């Protein structure tokens, strides 16, 4: 059974930081491209950052320079370090794992940026 479990969300003031974690089980983690997606109320789920099995990273325009995605294959975990958070970063953040057509999602975790 595949599970992706996110943690680290919560309420933070504008300009603050959070680190999200996603721990996977039931997959060969080191083969998967891992990513973080955000879904704001009334909007589609959109990619924030991805990291391939070789460590290549891609970011959305809004995430560049503020967010960092990383992975620890020994812990089957992918991270998203979010700095200089803005109110528009608010939403439910989902972890996604992809490999050769196999796509798996976490249950999502709320991040709220508000004063």
NUDOMAR-725858 format. One line per 5 residues: number of its first residue (from 1); their letters; for each residue z, x, y of N, C-alpha, C, O. Coordinates in steps of 0.1 Angstrom, whole numbers. Layout:
// NUDOMAR-725858
NUM = A = Z,X,Y,Z,X,Y,Z,X,Y,Z,X,Y  ...
END
This chain:
// NUDOMAR-725858
1 = XXXXX = 0,8,-12,0,0,0,0,9,12,8,18,14  -10,6,21,-11,14,33,-2,8,44,-1,-4,46  6,17,51,14,13,62,13,23,73,13,35,71  11,18,85,12,26,97,23,20,106,22,8,110  33,28,109,45,23,116,47,30,129,49,42,129
6 = XXXXX = 45,22,140,47,28,153,62,28,158,69,19,154  65,37,166,78,37,172,78,44,186,68,51,189  88,42,194,89,49,207,85,41,219,86,47,230  82,29,217,78,21,229,90,16,237,102,20,233  88,9,247,99,3,255,95,1,269,84,1,273
11 = XXXXX = 106,0,278,104,-2,292,106,11,299,116,18,297  97,14,308,98,27,316,94,24,330,85,15,333  99,31,340,95,29,354,82,37,356,79,46,350  75,32,366,63,40,370,66,54,373,76,58,379  57,63,368,59,77,369,67,83,358,67,96,357
16 = XXXXX = 72,75,349,80,80,338,71,84,326,59,84,327  78,87,315,71,92,303,77,85,291,88,80,290  68,84,281,72,79,268,64,87,257,53,92,260  70,88,245,63,94,234,62,84,223,73,80,218  50,80,219,48,71,208,46,79,195,40,90,196
21 = XXXXX = 51,74,184,49,80,171,43,70,162,46,58,163  35,74,152,30,66,142,30,73,129,24,84,127  38,68,120,39,75,107,32,67,96,34,55,95  23,73,89,15,67,79,20,69,64,25,80,61  17,60,56,20,61,42,9,54,34,3,44,39
26 = XXXXX = 6,58,22,-4,52,14,-18,57,16,-28,51,11  -20,67,25,-33,73,28,-32,88,27,-21,93,28  -43,94,25,-43,109,26,-45,112,41,-56,114,45  -34,113,47,-33,114,62,-43,125,68,-49,122,78  -43,136,62,-50,147,68,-65,145,68,-72,152,75
31 = XXXXX = -70,135,61,-84,132,60,-88,122,71,-100,120,74  -79,116,77,-81,104,86,-82,109,101,-75,117,106  -92,103,108,-91,103,122,-81,92,127,-81,81,123  -72,97,135,-61,88,140,-63,85,155,-68,94,162  -59,73,158,-61,69,172,-50,60,177,-43,54,169
36 = XXXXX = -50,59,190,-41,49,197,-50,40,205,-59,44,212  -47,27,204,-54,16,212,-43,8,220,-32,8,216  -48,3,231,-39,-6,239,-46,-19,241,-58,-21,243  -37,-30,240,-42,-43,243,-32,-49,253,-21,-52,251  -38,-52,265,-31,-58,276,-32,-73,274,-42,-78,268
41 = XXXXX = -23,-81,280,-24,-95,279,-37,-101,284,-41,-97,295  -44,-109,276,-57,-115,279,-69,-105,279,-80,-109,283  -66,-93,273,-77,-84,272,-80,-79,258,-72,-82,249  -91,-73,256,-95,-68,243,-87,-55,240,-82,-48,249  -85,-52,228,-79,-39,223,-89,-28,227,-101,-28,223
46 = XXXXX = -84,-18,234,-93,-7,238,-87,7,234,-75,9,233  -96,16,231,-92,29,227,-85,37,238,-90,36,250  -75,44,235,-68,52,245,-70,67,242,-74,75,250  -69,70,229,-71,84,225,-73,85,210,-68,77,202  -81,95,206,-83,97,191,-82,112,189,-83,121,197
51 = XXXXX = -78,115,176,-78,129,171,-83,129,157,-79,122,148  -93,138,155,-100,139,142,-91,148,133,-81,153,137  -96,148,120,-88,156,110,-88,171,114,-80,178,109  -98,175,122,-99,189,126,-92,192,139,-91,203,144  -86,181,145,-79,183,157,-87,181,170,-81,183,181
56 = XXXXX = -99,177,169,-107,173,181,-102,161,187,-99,151,180  -100,161,200,-94,149,207,-104,143,217,-112,150,223  -103,130,219,-110,123,229,-100,113,236,-91,108,230  -103,111,249,-94,102,257,-103,92,265,-114,95,269  -97,81,268,-103,72,277,-102,78,291,-94,87,293
61 = XXXXX = -110,74,300,-109,79,314,-95,78,320,-91,87,327  -89,67,318,-76,64,324,-65,73,318,-55,75,324  -67,78,306,-57,86,299,-58,101,301,-49,108,300  -70,105,305,-73,119,307,-64,125,317,-62,120,328  -57,136,314,-49,143,323,-34,138,323,-25,145,329
66 = XXXXX = -32,127,317,-18,121,317,-13,120,302,-1,121,300  -22,117,293,-17,114,279,-22,126,270,-32,132,273  -14,129,260,-18,139,250,-16,133,236,-5,129,233  -26,133,228,-25,129,214,-24,142,205,-31,152,208  -15,141,195,-14,152,186,-10,147,172,-7,135,171
71 = XXXXX = -11,155,162,-8,151,149,0,162,142,-2,174,144  8,158,132,15,167,123,12,162,109,18,152,104  3,169,103,-1,164,89,10,166,79,10,158,69  19,175,81,30,177,72,40,165,72,47,162,62  40,158,84,49,146,85,41,133,85,47,122,86
76 = XXXXX = 28,134,82,19,122,82,21,113,95,22,101,95  22,120,106,25,114,119,16,118,130,12,130,131  12,108,138,4,111,150,12,106,162,20,97,161  11,114,173,19,111,185,10,109,197,-1,113,197  16,101,207,9,100,219,20,102,230,29,94,232
81 = XXXXX = 19,114,237,27,117,248,21,111,260,10,114,264  28,102,267,23,95,279,32,99,291,44,96,291  26,106,301,32,110,313,26,102,325,16,96,324  33,103,336,29,97,348,24,82,346,13,78,350  32,75,339,29,61,335,27,52,347,34,53,357
86 = XXXXX = 17,43,346,14,33,356,16,19,351,16,17,339  18,10,360,19,-4,355,7,-9,347,9,-17,338  -5,-4,350,-16,-8,342,-17,-2,328,-26,-5,320  -7,7,325,-6,12,311,1,2,302,2,4,290  7,-8,308,14,-18,301,6,-25,290,-6,-28,293
91 = XXXXX = 11,-27,278,4,-34,268,10,-31,254,21,-25,253  4,-37,244,8,-34,231,-1,-22,226,-13,-23,226  6,-12,221,-1,0,216,-2,0,201,8,-2,194  -14,1,196,-16,1,181,-21,15,177,-29,21,183  -16,19,165,-20,31,158,-32,26,149,-31,16,142
96 = XXXXX = -42,35,148,-53,32,139,-57,45,131,-57,56,137  -60,43,118,-64,53,110,-78,50,104,-80,39,99  -87,60,105,-101,57,101,-106,69,92,-104,80,96  -112,65,81,-118,75,72,-129,69,64,-126,60,56  -142,72,66,-153,68,57,-153,53,55,-154,48,44
101 = XXXXX = -152,46,66,-152,31,66,-139,24,63,-139,12,64  -129,31,59,-116,25,57,-108,26,70,-105,36,75  -105,14,75,-97,13,88,-84,6,85,-83,-4,79  -74,12,91,-60,7,89,-53,6,103,-55,15,111  -46,-4,105,-39,-6,118,-24,-8,116,-19,-13,106
106 = XXXXX = -17,-3,126,-2,-6,126,0,-19,132,-9,-26,136  13,-23,133,16,-36,137,17,-37,153,18,-48,158  17,-26,159,17,-26,174,31,-24,179,41,-28,173  32,-18,191,45,-16,198,43,-18,213,33,-14,218  53,-25,219,52,-29,233,56,-17,242,66,-10,240
111 = XXXXX = 47,-14,252,50,-5,263,49,-13,276,39,-19,279  60,-13,283,60,-19,296,64,-9,307,74,-3,307  55,-8,317,57,1,328,60,-8,341,51,-15,346  72,-8,345,76,-17,356,89,-12,363,97,-6,356  90,-14,375,102,-11,383,111,-22,383,122,-21,389
END
